[in-house]
Amino acid sequence: MTISKDHDARPSAAVWSRVERDFYVGSRNGDFIGHIDRLSDGQYQAHDPSARAVASFPDLSSAVAELEAADARRRAESGS
């Protein structure tokens, strides 16, 4: 997970921000790629840009990796 205050230095890197306790949002080049909630059982629930649940993961880094990979697939399919 990359949390960056200076996202101009790495324009193609995903930027993750902790909005509040147990709630994270991600973007790449200003485009929203999804959010992650920590559930009461300790799992991390990843949601796509449309707020649809993708899957639950045992740790935050796995949830981040899935949303970043899904974003890369979307970009490849759209030619962005």
N, C-alpha and C positions, 0 to 999 in steps of 0.2 A: 504494500500500500504506500502510495506517495501522498503526503500531505505537504503542500507547497504554498508559500505565500507569494513566490515569484514564479508564476506559471509561464511567463514569457520566455524564461530560460529553457524550458522544455515544452514547447508548444504541442507536441504530440503525446505527451504523457498524460495519463489520467490523474486528476486531482480529486482527492477525497477529503471531505470536511466532516468533522464531528459537529453536528448541529446542536444536539443535546445528548444527555447521557443515553447510551445505547441506541443512538440513531445517527446514521451516516449517509451522506449523499455524495455521488460521484459525477464528475463531468470531464469531458475531453474537448478541448478547443471551444469551450463555451456551450457544448451540447450536453444535456443531461443524459447520463447513462444508467441511472437507477439509484435505489436507496436500499439500505440494510437496517433492519431492526433486530435487536437482541431480544429473544423471547424469554419468558419466565423460566423455561427449562434450561437456559444457557445456550441454546442453539441460536445461530444467526440466520435470519430469514432474508434472502435476497429478493428484490423486486425489480422488474424491468422498468424502462422509462414510462410505460403505461400503468405502472403500479400493480401489475400482475405478479403474483408470487412465482418465483422461478424454482427455488428449492431451499431447504434448510441445510446448514453446514455446522460442523462442530466448532469452527473458529472463524474469526473475522477475516483472516487472510484468504481462506478458501472461498468465502462469499465474494470478496473483492475480486479474486482471480476469475471466478465464474462470470461476474458482470463485465469485467474488462474483456474477457474472451468473447462473450456474446456481442459486445459493442464492436470488437474487431471484425467479427463475422458479418454483422449488419453493414459495416462500412465497406467491407470487401464486396458484398452482394450489391451494394448501391453504387460502387465505383468511387466512393469518397476517400 
